[in-house]
Amino acid sequence: MGSIRLKQVSKSFGSVEVIPPLDLEINEGEFVVFVGPSGCGKSTLLRLIAGLEDVTTGTVEIDGQDATTIRPAKRGLAMVFQTYALYPHMSVRKNIAFPLKMAGLDKAQIDRKVDEAAETLNLTEYIDRRPGQLSGGQRQRVAIGRAIVREPKAFLFDEPLSNLDAALRVNMRLEISELHQSLETTMIYVTHDQVEAMTMADKIVVLRTGIIEQVGSPLDLYRNPANLFVAGFIGSPKMNFVEGPEARRYGAHTIGVRPEHLEVSRDGGLWQGTVGVAEHLGSDTFLHVTVAGIGNLTVRAPGEVGVRYGDEISVTAPKERIYRFDKDGRAIQ
């Protein structure tokens, strides 16, 4: 249970087409992440699956059944939003129990399901508190608990960590990933953060202006980006791009090389440059190097690399680590 298939699904608001017709298959039990910049259509696509928006054309299938015209509450999906949408006057227990109460389950069933969800999410000791007495991460876990008790075919997450600070985001990222492993339920997760996508997904769907640019595992997209957009979006820091005569030497309109694939030496390398800002992060140092005729390159070096502002260094890109793209931005194999 939990397979979802989109067949030529599109969405227009009036005369504006925000999602051109697309096809997408999500397999049972997969953790799929929709990722892309703001305005790329990822949340709209999620809402089309949930039934919160009507499709303009095409069909949405859930477990092989056409669900295009089925009301959201009847699709068997549970959505977790960016805002927690908790009832402030209710305890954690009552918030989690609310959808079960609305469904007419008896008290014994409700108590059992709520207790199981609270234990899974480490909320047992907070069960009698109200949302105002919880941290942001705890509130988000309550919202997830409210979805879990419904035992949905799939969970839909719409940027659920956006309101959390950096440390909480990391913790919640791990908790949601562990939850997926324990529940073995299909999850679709929307984010603009490619680090979340890379660390959480079984399969990533990269979107731009409503169009699917590439679908694949995190490592597939990292190793074999289909075009310039995917190459620049996946990976942190982003890939360096070089055009002009240097790119033409490699038979391409544009070449790309990731910061972590550039090697630093004092001399004898491929490109000679001057170190500008050096960002020391402990385990890594990001060097911003200006190379004549090429421009600025970001280099990911070991944390204790012995270079500083103004140093002259050589930077080498191993040939097998150089990505080539044609004039239309498509990858050249």
Number of C-alpha atoms within 10 A of each C-alpha: 14 20 19 22 20 22 15 16 22 22 23 14 9 7 6 8 14 19 24 16 18 16 14 15 11 18 17 17 19 20 24 24 29 29 29 27 16 12 14 21 22 30 19 20 24 20 18 22 27 26 21 14 14 16 22 17 16 16 21 26 18 22 15 12 12 14 19 22 12 12 13 19 11 10 19 16 22 23 23 21 18 16 15 18 13 20 15 12 12 16 19 31 24 22 23 31 25 17 16 21 14 8 9 9 13 10 12 9 12 21 17 12 21 26 19 17 24 25 14 16 18 14 21 16 9 17 19 13 16 19 22 14 13 14 12 18 18 19 21 25 25 28 23 25 27 28 22 24 22 17 15 18 20 28 24 24 22 22 20 23 22 15 15 16 11 10 8 16 18 13 11 18 17 15 14 16 15 13 16 18 13 10 12 14 21 23 27 22 25 25 22 21 16 21 13 19 27 20 12 21 21 17 23 25 23 27 24 19 17 22 17 22 16 18 19 17 18 22 14 14 23 18 14 15 22 20 20 21 17 23 25 19 21 24 19 13 15 16 24 19 22 21 16 13 14 15 18 14 10 15 14 21 21 25 25 21 25 24 22 20 17 20 16 23 14 12 14 12 14 14 17 19 22 19 22 16 14 19 14 15 11 9 9 16 18 20 25 20 25 20 18 11 12 16 13 19 22 22 26 23 22 16 14 12 14 8 17 14 13 14 13 18 20 20 21 16 19 12 9 8 14 15 25 24 24 15 9 10 17 17 20 15 8
